[in-house]
Amino acid sequence: MISKVGQIMLYVNNQDEAVNFWTKKVGFSVISNEDNGQGMRWIEMAPTKDSETSIILHNKEFVAKMSPGLNLGTPSLMFFSENFDELYTDLSNKNIKVGEIVNMPSGRVFNFADNEENYFAVMEKK
């Protein structure tokens, strides 16, 4: 049985810009930055060093060459926040494209985009 989401693979055009976005603007930490010596580099990031789930940034072009049939579209990521309004304001103040707050039956939600126009959602769970 699957018990939790461990890692989410995100395929990006520019890994360094993606790292900068997630660390400098969103506040994530780099857990590891590895290279297999054959051109494949992956960066593991998470909200905190002890987070149960992390994001792995892969180079989209490199992965496309290795696995031509793989769908490299943006995964749908939903983050949870206990400081929802503070996060919304913080991301907005950093000139990140942020959507309107929407009230849903399960809680309030907004989305934001990274530098490559990948969209992510944040939910304040009730």
Backbone as ProteinMPNN parsed JSONL, in Angstrom:
{"seq_chain_A": "MISKVGQIMLYVNNQDEAVNFWTKKVGFSVISNEDNGQGMRWIEMAPTKDSETSIILHNKEFVAKMSPGLNLGTPSLMFFSENFDELYTDLSNKNIKVGEIVNMPSGRVFNFADNEENYFAVMEKK", "coords_chain_A": {"N_chain_A": [[0.828, -1.19, 0.0], [0.451, 2.229, -0.728], [1.704, 4.754, 1.289], [2.334, 7.465, 1.544], [3.078, 10.532, -0.239], [6.188, 10.712, -1.584], [8.197, 11.96, -3.255], [8.025, 14.492, -5.744], [8.329, 14.795, -9.115], [9.51, 17.379, -11.045], [9.726, 18.779, -14.147], [11.857, 20.961, -15.666], [12.916, 23.785, -17.681], [15.155, 25.326, -17.021], [17.182, 24.571, -14.575], [18.712, 25.974, -12.634], [17.472, 28.512, -12.494], [14.991, 27.629, -11.612], [15.655, 26.582, -9.083], [16.427, 28.957, -7.84], [13.965, 30.335, -7.868], [12.335, 28.646, -6.182], [13.796, 28.652, -3.78], [14.586, 31.357, -3.123], [12.245, 32.883, -3.507], [9.955, 31.354, -2.756], [10.78, 30.064, -0.47], [11.763, 27.489, 0.019], [14.099, 24.822, 0.865], [17.214, 23.561, -0.329], [17.732, 20.182, -0.454], [19.363, 18.234, -1.581], [21.811, 18.222, -4.225], [22.576, 16.765, -7.02], [24.605, 14.991, -9.441], [24.975, 12.707, -12.03], [27.304, 12.458, -13.415], [27.114, 12.027, -16.103], [25.719, 13.951, -17.373], [23.173, 14.09, -16.305], [21.424, 15.807, -13.952], [19.996, 16.347, -10.766], [17.946, 18.047, -8.462], [16.974, 18.112, -5.19], [14.356, 19.474, -3.34], [12.588, 21.048, -0.612], [9.956, 22.231, 1.621], [10.969, 22.305, 4.26], [13.916, 20.969, 5.854], [13.222, 18.569, 7.07], [10.876, 17.737, 5.865], [8.282, 15.523, 4.771], [7.668, 15.139, 2.119], [9.168, 15.869, -0.994], [10.329, 17.958, -3.729], [11.69, 17.097, -6.832], [13.831, 18.517, -9.065], [14.199, 18.214, -12.467], [16.046, 18.298, -15.542], [14.29, 19.201, -18.265], [14.813, 18.918, -21.081], [16.954, 17.067, -21.139], [15.792, 14.778, -19.947], [13.758, 14.292, -21.782], [15.229, 13.419, -23.99], [16.302, 11.047, -22.981], [14.015, 9.563, -22.31], [11.858, 9.437, -24.534], [9.03, 9.048, -24.754], [7.894, 9.922, -22.434], [5.592, 11.854, -20.548], [6.125, 15.133, -20.016], [4.778, 17.196, -18.898], [3.582, 19.709, -16.581], [3.257, 18.637, -13.261], [0.353, 18.405, -11.142], [0.416, 20.19, -8.336], [-0.432, 20.473, -4.961], [-0.089, 22.482, -2.292], [-0.153, 22.706, 1.262], [-0.95, 25.153, 3.73], [-0.393, 26.667, 6.857], [-0.217, 29.284, 7.413], [-1.763, 30.886, 5.647], [-2.778, 33.471, 4.655], [-0.576, 35.111, 5.156], [1.369, 33.857, 3.553], [0.236, 34.241, 1.016], [0.347, 37.047, 0.787], [3.135, 37.409, 1.016], [4.166, 36.034, -1.28], [2.93, 37.554, -3.268], [4.103, 40.066, -2.809], [6.649, 39.547, -3.693], [6.558, 39.759, -6.364], [5.529, 37.538, -7.684], [3.441, 35.772, -9.884], [0.267, 35.58, -8.799], [-2.83, 34.045, -8.18], [-6.344, 34.811, -7.576], [-7.826, 34.483, -4.292], [-9.822, 31.731, -3.624], [-12.824, 30.496, -2.302], [-13.416, 27.288, -1.248], [-15.263, 24.229, -0.6], [-13.59, 22.646, 0.993], [-11.725, 24.399, 1.983], [-9.861, 27.543, 1.744], [-8.271, 28.536, -1.321], [-5.506, 29.354, -3.446], [-3.638, 30.057, -6.466], [-0.271, 30.003, -7.817], [2.4, 31.016, -10.024], [5.482, 29.812, -11.41], [8.663, 30.906, -12.827], [8.531, 29.768, -15.34], [5.919, 29.639, -16.034], [4.57, 27.509, -14.849], [1.955, 26.323, -12.918], [0.911, 26.249, -9.498], [-0.891, 25.161, -6.605], [-2.191, 26.398, -3.481], [-3.524, 25.509, -0.389], [-5.582, 26.346, 2.35], [-6.389, 24.345, 4.773], [-9.49, 23.455, 6.24]], "CA_chain_A": [[0.0, 0.0, 0.0], [1.156, 3.508, -0.712], [1.388, 5.418, 2.553], [2.504, 8.916, 1.453], [3.78, 11.027, -1.411], [7.572, 10.912, -1.166], [8.838, 12.966, -4.087], [7.3, 14.92, -6.929], [9.313, 15.17, -10.128], [9.125, 18.558, -11.81], [10.622, 18.899, -15.294], [11.999, 22.394, -15.934], [13.853, 24.16, -18.737], [16.364, 25.883, -16.435], [17.216, 24.115, -13.182], [19.237, 27.012, -11.743], [16.405, 29.494, -12.288], [13.957, 26.98, -10.8], [16.166, 26.554, -7.708], [16.34, 30.333, -7.345], [12.546, 30.622, -7.605], [11.83, 27.891, -5.038], [14.499, 29.008, -2.539], [14.582, 32.802, -2.826], [10.908, 33.464, -3.515], [8.965, 30.548, -2.041], [11.334, 29.752, 0.84], [12.156, 26.093, 0.172], [15.519, 24.546, 1.082], [17.797, 22.502, -1.152], [18.088, 19.013, 0.343], [20.546, 17.679, -2.252], [22.052, 18.66, -5.594], [23.421, 15.661, -7.464], [24.889, 14.825, -10.859], [25.478, 11.342, -12.229], [28.536, 12.499, -14.186], [26.808, 11.793, -17.518], [24.83, 15.016, -17.813], [21.898, 14.115, -15.59], [21.496, 16.508, -12.666], [18.705, 16.48, -10.106], [17.999, 18.847, -7.241], [15.862, 17.824, -4.288], [13.987, 20.644, -2.548], [11.41, 20.846, 0.23], [9.672, 23.388, 2.483], [11.918, 22.25, 5.367], [14.849, 19.836, 5.727], [12.599, 17.337, 7.564], [9.588, 17.513, 5.201], [8.077, 14.152, 4.313], [7.559, 15.143, 0.667], [10.079, 16.826, -1.618], [10.254, 18.146, -5.176], [12.941, 16.836, -7.532], [13.904, 19.278, -10.304], [14.929, 17.527, -13.535], [16.193, 19.046, -16.776], [13.271, 18.706, -19.191], [15.42, 18.521, -22.356], [17.744, 15.849, -20.93], [14.868, 13.667, -19.699], [13.057, 14.026, -23.047], [16.134, 12.627, -24.832], [16.449, 9.726, -22.363], [12.716, 8.878, -22.305], [11.059, 10.217, -25.484], [7.591, 8.896, -24.596], [7.459, 10.391, -21.117], [4.864, 13.111, -20.501], [6.901, 16.051, -19.181], [3.928, 18.306, -18.497], [3.644, 20.078, -15.171], [2.363, 17.9, -12.365], [-0.523, 19.231, -10.326], [0.9, 20.174, -6.957], [-1.234, 21.21, -3.989], [0.612, 22.688, -1.034], [-0.981, 23.126, 2.38], [-0.307, 26.211, 4.508], [-1.019, 27.083, 8.113], [-0.132, 30.748, 7.398], [-2.286, 31.101, 4.299], [-2.822, 34.892, 4.271], [0.809, 35.596, 5.181], [2.022, 33.315, 2.367], [-0.335, 34.922, -0.146], [0.927, 38.393, 0.77], [4.573, 37.288, 0.779], [4.39, 35.701, -2.686], [2.506, 38.72, -4.056], [5.105, 41.118, -2.635], [7.864, 39.146, -4.409], [6.226, 39.841, -7.79], [5.159, 36.238, -8.235], [2.072, 35.79, -10.406], [-0.593, 34.92, -7.814], [-4.252, 34.127, -8.517], [-7.261, 35.245, -6.516], [-8.194, 33.49, -3.282], [-11.125, 31.145, -3.917], [-13.379, 29.703, -1.195], [-13.869, 25.968, -1.646], [-15.835, 23.535, 0.557], [-12.549, 22.087, 1.864], [-10.868, 25.471, 2.475], [-9.5, 28.572, 0.77], [-7.228, 28.113, -2.259], [-5.031, 30.259, -4.491], [-2.549, 29.462, -7.231], [0.833, 30.888, -8.179], [3.183, 30.501, -11.146], [6.932, 30.017, -11.366], [9.199, 31.669, -13.955], [8.23, 29.08, -16.595], [4.458, 29.582, -16.131], [3.999, 26.323, -14.228], [1.078, 26.766, -11.841], [0.83, 25.438, -8.292], [-1.996, 25.605, -5.754], [-1.986, 26.402, -2.027], [-4.807, 25.393, 0.298], [-5.702, 26.456, 3.8], [-7.361, 23.297, 5.109], [-10.389, 23.764, 7.365]], "C_chain_A": [[0.872, 1.253, 0.0], [0.73, 4.252, 0.546], [1.554, 6.93, 2.509], [3.137, 9.265, 0.118], [5.202, 11.337, -0.961], [8.257, 12.022, -1.927], [7.956, 13.264, -5.286], [8.343, 15.38, -7.935], [8.756, 16.302, -10.98], [10.171, 18.757, -12.901], [10.664, 20.356, -15.728], [13.024, 22.631, -17.036], [15.182, 24.652, -18.179], [16.385, 25.547, -14.941], [17.702, 25.2, -12.229], [18.203, 28.094, -11.466], [15.295, 28.909, -11.416], [14.391, 26.914, -9.341], [16.044, 27.944, -7.091], [14.902, 30.701, -6.991], [12.096, 29.957, -6.311], [12.522, 28.272, -3.724], [14.32, 30.472, -2.181], [13.176, 33.379, -2.702], [9.907, 32.686, -2.672], [9.468, 30.123, -0.662], [11.689, 28.301, 1.082], [13.652, 26.001, 0.446], [15.966, 23.461, 0.116], [18.242, 21.381, -0.224], [19.334, 18.356, -0.247], [20.598, 18.197, -3.684], [23.062, 17.666, -6.161], [23.532, 15.598, -8.977], [25.477, 13.435, -11.043], [26.769, 11.289, -13.051], [28.345, 12.282, -15.68], [25.783, 12.801, -18.035], [23.498, 15.073, -17.113], [22.099, 14.705, -14.202], [20.098, 16.56, -12.072], [18.911, 17.188, -8.782], [16.755, 18.534, -6.424], [15.622, 19.037, -3.41], [12.732, 20.333, -1.737], [11.175, 22.1, 1.072], [10.623, 23.466, 3.682], [12.791, 21.01, 5.183], [14.208, 18.515, 6.153], [11.206, 17.083, 6.978], [9.488, 16.074, 4.717], [8.032, 14.051, 2.793], [8.499, 16.2, 0.103], [9.807, 16.902, -3.113], [11.638, 17.854, -5.742], [12.885, 17.607, -8.849], [14.786, 18.534, -11.3], [14.993, 18.446, -14.748], [15.268, 18.421, -17.825], [13.875, 18.185, -20.496], [16.195, 17.205, -22.223], [16.827, 14.636, -20.75], [14.122, 13.299, -20.977], [13.918, 13.176, -23.984], [16.272, 11.201, -24.298], [15.169, 8.896, -22.464], [11.751, 9.627, -23.219], [9.547, 10.128, -25.283], [7.036, 9.457, -23.296], [6.736, 11.725, -21.217], [5.584, 14.033, -19.528], [6.101, 17.289, -18.798], [4.033, 18.553, -16.999], [2.732, 19.204, -14.34], [1.48, 18.884, -11.603], [-0.062, 19.101, -8.884], [-0.006, 21.023, -6.092], [-0.431, 21.267, -2.698], [-0.402, 23.077, 0.029], [-0.224, 24.187, 3.163], [-1.112, 26.513, 5.767], [-1.012, 28.599, 8.24], [-0.561, 31.255, 6.025], [-2.212, 32.567, 3.858], [-1.421, 35.493, 4.214], [1.562, 35.123, 3.932], [1.533, 34.025, 1.111], [0.286, 36.312, -0.308], [2.409, 38.349, 0.427], [4.875, 36.992, -0.688], [4.024, 36.885, -3.587], [3.548, 39.826, -3.996], [6.41, 40.815, -3.358], [7.645, 39.112, -5.917], [6.051, 38.483, -8.448], [3.72, 36.359, -8.726], [1.202, 34.937, -9.494], [-2.049, 35.126, -8.22], [-5.07, 34.606, -7.337], [-7.505, 34.108, -5.532], [-9.628, 33.04, -3.571], [-11.562, 30.324, -2.704], [-13.954, 28.408, -1.742], [-14.473, 25.286, -0.417], [-14.765, 23.015, 1.533], [-11.601, 23.144, 2.413], [-10.579, 26.49, 1.386], [-8.288, 28.113, -0.054], [-6.801, 29.309, -3.109], [-3.942, 29.54, -5.271], [-1.462, 30.499, -7.467], [1.636, 30.21, -9.269], [4.666, 30.748, -10.92], [7.358, 30.776, -12.621], [8.892, 31.047, -15.307], [6.724, 28.903, -16.817], [3.872, 28.242, -15.718], [3.178, 26.803, -13.043], [0.983, 25.741, -10.72], [-0.284, 26.006, -7.419], [-1.577, 25.527, -4.283], [-3.359, 26.369, -1.386], [-4.635, 25.601, 1.791], [-6.785, 25.469, 4.201], [-8.188, 23.723, 6.314], [-10.312, 22.683, 8.409]], "O_chain_A": [[1.908, 1.303, 0.663], [-0.461, 4.366, 0.834], [0.979, 7.628, 3.344], [3.669, 8.396, -0.573], [5.399, 12.143, -0.052], [8.836, 12.928, -1.326], [7.235, 12.395, -5.777], [9.152, 16.259, -7.636], [7.675, 16.192, -11.559], [11.361, 18.889, -12.612], [9.642, 20.926, -16.111], [13.885, 21.79, -17.293], [16.227, 24.427, -18.788], [15.683, 26.174, -14.147], [17.166, 25.339, -11.13], [18.068, 28.547, -10.329], [14.724, 29.609, -10.579], [13.581, 27.163, -8.448], [15.607, 28.085, -5.949], [14.646, 31.303, -5.948], [11.537, 30.619, -5.436], [11.897, 28.219, -2.665], [13.942, 30.794, -1.055], [12.941, 34.266, -1.882], [9.102, 33.28, -1.954], [8.661, 29.848, 0.226], [11.898, 27.903, 2.229], [14.384, 26.977, 0.281], [15.2, 22.557, -0.218], [19.037, 21.605, 0.688], [20.246, 17.968, 0.483], [19.58, 18.561, -4.273], [24.248, 17.712, -5.832], [22.664, 16.089, -9.699], [26.372, 13.03, -10.3], [27.271, 10.206, -13.35], [29.309, 12.346, -16.443], [25.073, 12.54, -19.006], [22.749, 16.03, -17.311], [22.848, 14.169, -13.385], [19.123, 16.79, -12.789], [19.898, 16.969, -8.08], [15.629, 18.673, -6.903], [16.553, 19.571, -2.808], [11.924, 19.482, -2.109], [12.071, 22.93, 1.223], [11.038, 24.555, 4.077], [12.432, 20.104, 4.432], [14.596, 17.455, 5.662], [10.438, 16.298, 7.535], [10.482, 15.477, 4.303], [8.325, 12.994, 2.234], [8.616, 17.295, 0.654], [9.148, 16.036, -3.687], [12.644, 18.308, -5.197], [11.99, 17.377, -9.663], [15.955, 18.256, -11.03], [14.105, 19.272, -14.958], [15.442, 17.267, -18.217], [13.487, 17.116, -20.967], [16.104, 16.335, -23.09], [17.068, 13.583, -21.342], [13.877, 12.12, -21.231], [13.4, 12.313, -24.692], [16.349, 10.251, -25.078], [15.221, 7.684, -22.675], [10.907, 10.379, -22.731], [8.842, 11.078, -25.623], [5.822, 9.459, -23.091], [7.211, 12.635, -21.896], [5.647, 13.741, -18.334], [6.673, 18.312, -18.42], [4.516, 17.704, -16.249], [1.558, 19.041, -14.671], [1.83, 20.054, -11.445], [-0.143, 18.027, -8.289], [-0.318, 22.161, -6.441], [-0.133, 20.24, -2.089], [-1.409, 23.714, -0.28], [1.003, 24.136, 3.255], [-2.34, 26.601, 5.739], [-1.721, 29.15, 9.082], [0.182, 31.957, 5.34], [-1.649, 32.87, 2.806], [-1.118, 36.291, 3.327], [2.304, 35.894, 3.324], [2.331, 34.372, 0.24], [0.696, 36.698, -1.402], [2.888, 39.161, -0.364], [5.746, 37.63, -1.279], [4.729, 37.178, -4.553], [3.848, 40.456, -5.01], [7.2, 41.724, -3.612], [8.43, 38.519, -6.657], [6.383, 38.299, -9.619], [2.882, 36.972, -8.066], [1.373, 33.72, -9.42], [-2.456, 36.236, -8.562], [-4.551, 34.783, -6.235], [-7.407, 32.931, -5.882], [-10.527, 33.863, -3.74], [-10.777, 29.556, -2.147], [-14.853, 28.415, -2.582], [-14.219, 25.724, 0.706], [-14.996, 22.951, 2.741], [-10.746, 22.82, 3.237], [-11.0, 26.322, 0.241], [-7.409, 27.407, 0.439], [-7.616, 30.166, -3.45], [-3.389, 28.542, -4.809], [-1.687, 31.702, -7.339], [1.576, 28.992, -9.433], [5.062, 31.749, -10.323], [6.513, 31.235, -13.389], [8.983, 31.728, -16.328], [6.301, 28.125, -17.672], [2.795, 27.87, -16.183], [3.657, 27.609, -12.245], [0.976, 24.533, -10.957], [-0.585, 27.198, -7.488], [-0.737, 24.715, -3.896], [-4.257, 27.109, -1.787], [-3.69, 25.111, 2.409], [-7.97, 25.727, 3.991], [-7.664, 24.276, 7.281], [-10.993, 22.761, 9.431]]}, "name": "protein", "num_of_chains": 1, "seq": "MISKVGQIMLYVNNQDEAVNFWTKKVGFSVISNEDNGQGMRWIEMAPTKDSETSIILHNKEFVAKMSPGLNLGTPSLMFFSENFDELYTDLSNKNIKVGEIVNMPSGRVFNFADNEENYFAVMEKK"}
